[in-house]
């Protein structure tokens, strides 16, 4: 299992902040992919997520402190506005086929 760890930043500022993501391969395939894994770059400004690498068709999940998926959707464009009813710290998960990226955001 290949895991790349990045620091997480609280993202409740008025300016956009980069959401650091980590990669994990849930299939436990050998750690020698045919090409390097591109970790998506995501910014959070208020409740708006901006994806700089195409994540269209991937599933986005927000997981609360009780390890429950509180919000889930399929990403359909380069920007996604999260519901304003969400508050607190969440693990953000982006699932693209066999690839699983995660980080932490604060709303």
C-alpha positions as YAML, in Angstrom:
chain: A
units: angstrom
residues:
- id: 1
  name: UNK
  ca: [0.00, 0.00, 0.00]
- id: 2
  name: UNK
  ca: [1.47, 3.31, -1.07]
- id: 3
  name: UNK
  ca: [0.65, 6.26, 1.18]
- id: 4
  name: UNK
  ca: [1.86, 9.82, 0.67]
- id: 5
  name: UNK
  ca: [1.24, 12.09, 3.63]
- id: 6
  name: UNK
  ca: [0.81, 15.86, 3.48]
- id: 7
  name: UNK
  ca: [-0.01, 18.36, 6.21]
- id: 8
  name: UNK
  ca: [-3.62, 19.53, 6.51]
- id: 9
  name: UNK
  ca: [-4.66, 23.13, 6.87]
- id: 10
  name: UNK
  ca: [-7.88, 24.58, 8.27]
- id: 11
  name: UNK
  ca: [-9.76, 26.03, 5.32]
- id: 12
  name: UNK
  ca: [-12.32, 28.47, 6.70]
- id: 13
  name: UNK
  ca: [-10.58, 31.62, 5.47]
- id: 14
  name: UNK
  ca: [-12.13, 34.20, 3.14]
- id: 15
  name: UNK
  ca: [-9.33, 33.47, 0.65]
- id: 16
  name: UNK
  ca: [-8.95, 30.17, -1.13]
- id: 17
  name: UNK
  ca: [-6.71, 27.68, 0.63]
- id: 18
  name: UNK
  ca: [-5.14, 24.57, -0.88]
- id: 19
  name: UNK
  ca: [-6.55, 21.32, 0.52]
- id: 20
  name: UNK
  ca: [-3.64, 18.88, 0.86]
- id: 21
  name: UNK
  ca: [-4.60, 15.36, -0.18]
- id: 22
  name: UNK
  ca: [-2.97, 11.99, 0.46]
- id: 23
  name: UNK
  ca: [-3.13, 8.96, -1.86]
- id: 24
  name: UNK
  ca: [-4.02, 5.44, -0.80]
- id: 25
  name: UNK
  ca: [-4.56, 2.41, -3.04]
- id: 26
  name: UNK
  ca: [-7.37, 0.38, -1.41]
- id: 27
  name: UNK
  ca: [-6.71, -2.57, -3.75]
- id: 28
  name: UNK
  ca: [-3.24, -3.21, -2.24]
- id: 29
  name: UNK
  ca: [-1.74, -3.69, -5.71]
- id: 30
  name: UNK
  ca: [2.06, -3.78, -5.95]
- id: 31
  name: UNK
  ca: [3.51, -0.28, -5.45]
- id: 32
  name: UNK
  ca: [4.78, -0.05, -9.04]
- id: 33
  name: UNK
  ca: [2.10, 1.66, -11.16]
- id: 34
  name: UNK
  ca: [2.70, 2.11, -14.88]
- id: 35
  name: UNK
  ca: [2.92, 5.87, -14.38]
- id: 36
  name: UNK
  ca: [3.08, 8.20, -11.38]
- id: 37
  name: UNK
  ca: [-0.19, 8.89, -9.59]
- id: 38
  name: UNK
  ca: [-1.36, 12.49, -10.03]
- id: 39
  name: UNK
  ca: [-2.77, 13.72, -6.72]
- id: 40
  name: UNK
  ca: [-5.57, 16.21, -7.45]
- id: 41
  name: UNK
  ca: [-5.07, 19.83, -6.43]
- id: 42
  name: UNK
  ca: [-8.12, 21.23, -4.64]
- id: 43
  name: UNK
  ca: [-8.80, 24.69, -3.21]
- id: 44
  name: UNK
  ca: [-11.49, 25.58, -0.69]
- id: 45
  name: UNK
  ca: [-12.91, 29.10, -0.47]
- id: 46
  name: UNK
  ca: [-15.85, 29.32, 1.92]
- id: 47
  name: UNK
  ca: [-18.01, 26.39, 0.83]
- id: 48
  name: UNK
  ca: [-16.71, 26.21, -2.74]
- id: 49
  name: UNK
  ca: [-14.24, 23.51, -3.80]
- id: 50
  name: UNK
  ca: [-12.23, 24.13, -6.97]
- id: 51
  name: UNK
  ca: [-10.53, 21.17, -8.66]
- id: 52
  name: UNK
  ca: [-7.44, 22.06, -10.74]
- id: 53
  name: UNK
  ca: [-7.05, 18.53, -12.04]
- id: 54
  name: UNK
  ca: [-10.07, 16.89, -13.58]
- id: 55
  name: UNK
  ca: [-12.03, 15.00, -10.95]
- id: 56
  name: UNK
  ca: [-15.20, 14.88, -13.06]
- id: 57
  name: UNK
  ca: [-16.87, 11.51, -12.53]
- id: 58
  name: UNK
  ca: [-15.09, 10.88, -9.22]
- id: 59
  name: UNK
  ca: [-17.01, 10.56, -5.95]
- id: 60
  name: UNK
  ca: [-16.50, 13.16, -3.23]
- id: 61
  name: UNK
  ca: [-17.32, 12.21, 0.37]
- id: 62
  name: UNK
  ca: [-17.17, 14.25, 3.57]
- id: 63
  name: UNK
  ca: [-16.70, 12.05, 6.63]
- id: 64
  name: UNK
  ca: [-17.43, 13.44, 10.11]
- id: 65
  name: UNK
  ca: [-15.61, 12.75, 13.39]
- id: 66
  name: UNK
  ca: [-17.80, 9.67, 13.99]
- id: 67
  name: UNK
  ca: [-16.44, 8.15, 10.74]
- id: 68
  name: UNK
  ca: [-19.85, 8.52, 9.06]
- id: 69
  name: UNK
  ca: [-20.24, 9.79, 5.50]
- id: 70
  name: UNK
  ca: [-22.19, 13.01, 6.07]
- id: 71
  name: UNK
  ca: [-22.13, 14.18, 2.45]
- id: 72
  name: UNK
  ca: [-21.49, 12.36, -0.81]
- id: 73
  name: UNK
  ca: [-21.79, 13.39, -4.46]
- id: 74
  name: UNK
  ca: [-20.37, 12.68, -7.89]
- id: 75
  name: UNK
  ca: [-18.17, 15.55, -9.07]
- id: 76
  name: UNK
  ca: [-19.67, 16.95, -12.28]
- id: 77
  name: UNK
  ca: [-17.54, 20.07, -12.93]
- id: 78
  name: UNK
  ca: [-14.34, 21.84, -11.86]
- id: 79
  name: UNK
  ca: [-16.18, 23.61, -9.02]
- id: 80
  name: UNK
  ca: [-18.51, 22.25, -6.37]
- id: 81
  name: UNK
  ca: [-20.46, 24.23, -3.79]
- id: 82
  name: UNK
  ca: [-20.94, 22.33, -0.54]
- id: 83
  name: UNK
  ca: [-24.15, 22.70, 1.49]
- id: 84
  name: UNK
  ca: [-23.91, 25.56, 3.99]
- id: 85
  name: UNK
  ca: [-25.46, 23.33, 6.67]
- id: 86
  name: UNK
  ca: [-22.12, 21.49, 6.96]
- id: 87
  name: UNK
  ca: [-19.97, 22.79, 9.81]
- id: 88
  name: UNK
  ca: [-16.87, 21.52, 11.56]
- id: 89
  name: UNK
  ca: [-13.88, 19.43, 10.52]
- id: 90
  name: UNK
  ca: [-14.30, 16.72, 7.90]
- id: 91
  name: UNK
  ca: [-12.14, 14.16, 6.19]
- id: 92
  name: UNK
  ca: [-12.52, 14.83, 2.47]
- id: 93
  name: UNK
  ca: [-12.33, 11.74, 0.28]
- id: 94
  name: UNK
  ca: [-12.10, 11.70, -3.50]
- id: 95
  name: UNK
  ca: [-12.55, 8.24, -5.00]
- id: 96
  name: UNK
  ca: [-11.55, 7.82, -8.67]
- id: 97
  name: UNK
  ca: [-11.75, 4.19, -9.74]
- id: 98
  name: UNK
  ca: [-9.06, 2.29, -7.81]
- id: 99
  name: UNK
  ca: [-7.54, 5.52, -6.46]
- id: 100
  name: UNK
  ca: [-8.50, 7.07, -3.15]
- id: 101
  name: UNK
  ca: [-7.32, 10.53, -2.08]
- id: 102
  name: UNK
  ca: [-8.04, 12.08, 1.29]
- id: 103
  name: UNK
  ca: [-7.31, 15.14, 3.38]
- id: 104
  name: UNK
  ca: [-8.99, 17.31, 6.00]
- id: 105
  name: UNK
  ca: [-11.04, 20.49, 5.70]
- id: 106
  name: UNK
  ca: [-12.78, 22.75, 8.18]
- id: 107
  name: UNK
  ca: [-16.05, 24.43, 7.27]
...
